[in-house]
Amino acid sequence: MALSLLAEVMGWPEDDQAVATHEYAWLRMMSAVKYDGYSYFRAGVRFLESLAFWLKQFAPEDRSAAYDFIKRRLVYISLPEMQCLVETFLPEVVTPHVRRMVALQLGIKPYEVWADKSGADAFKRCLRKTLFVGMSDGSRIDMLRRANAGRISTEQVVPMMNVDKEKWLDLSKNLRQVQGMTPCEKFDCVYLIDDFTASGTTFIRNIDGAWKGKLKKFNDLIRSARDELDDEFPIAENYELHIHHYISSAQARLALVERLELAKAEWSEWTCSDYKVTESLLLPDSLPLARPIDGAMLDLGDKYYDHEIFTRAEKHCREAGQSDMKLGYANCALPIVLEHNTPNNSVPLLWAETTGKMRSLFYRRDRHGSLQ
């Protein structure tokens, strides 16, 4: 029924079965493999039904452009794909770094670290002295733990950033009780982990001379806990900070590096000795919608835009220098959907639902739980 409705909405000719058959095959495959897994589809409604109702909001002459955009430009990160990014984080990002650090300490080549027991033991100690901190529920700490059972300990993983005194002391106690560790051992390296960044503003930003964002909160947390716990605080004075996103846009990576340099120069109590920015998947510069290639879809964004989505998040949009949301938050103009939610950095035609005229294809919930 959904496929028949799509054929009617799209105006695929009944006397030309080749067109409908070809499209039906693609739609069935993509629905089964990817799109039906989207978390916020309503009960009893999946991708095909949502697509038909979404396309119906457009005038008949505009529907082919919208359908072509979904077929050729949409980037959907499914749960298995996200799980792959989580599972490869330790072997492809953390392990090479730890191996280089151990090689530097021992005065050998990185490929020689596992050549004998002393190198292997040094690697284990260095890895155990690495702390992993989830910055949100999107950090998939549960997946990370399961994928690395036996390689990293639950006592070196912090699921969320709200760490209290008892947790800090517990981390310190467990680290120092590990065989081969000294009574004053501390974490040398900290990984801050999150799922996705498109503009970098959630992680770090400067608004009218005031620094905000997750990194500022983490830096303040470290400073406060260090002052309170003194020698019992489990993170070393000269710890190395790693900022890792499973998925990052090229725009966000550039913005993060620039803002981090400014913050390091301006913050009077910068808590780490050095920092690195990494990602499991770096989206290409060519991903955002741009003219002339995406002119048809951008024209639809202008034509069917409802300013109600801007007024809902006006404070944050003004901070980002925006006067509308036609291209999404921070004007990222991304065509991306994550299986658990759609970023507001994506073009609003994908996710916006308003009382006026916009209907979403991939329903979005904002971080506070209200519908958008």
Secondary structure, DSSP 4 states (H G I P E B T S, - for coil): -HHHHHHHHHT--TT-HHHHHHHHHHHHHHHHHTGGG-TTPPTT--HHHHHHHHHHTS-GGGHHHHHHHHHHT-EEE-HHHHHHHHHHHIIIIIHHHHHHHHHHHHTS-GGGGGGSHHHHHHHHHHHHTEEEEESSGGG-HHHHHHHTBTTB-GGGEESSS---HHHHHHHHHHHHTSTT--TT--EEEEEEEEEEESSSTTT-EEETTEEESHHHHHHHHHHHHHHHHGGG-SEEEEEEEEEEEEEE-HHHHHHHHHHHHHHHHH-TT---SEEEEEEEEE--TT-S--TTTTHHHHHHHHHT--THHHHHTHHHHHHTT-S--TT-GGG--B-EEETTB--TTB-HHHH---SSS---SS--B-TTS-B-
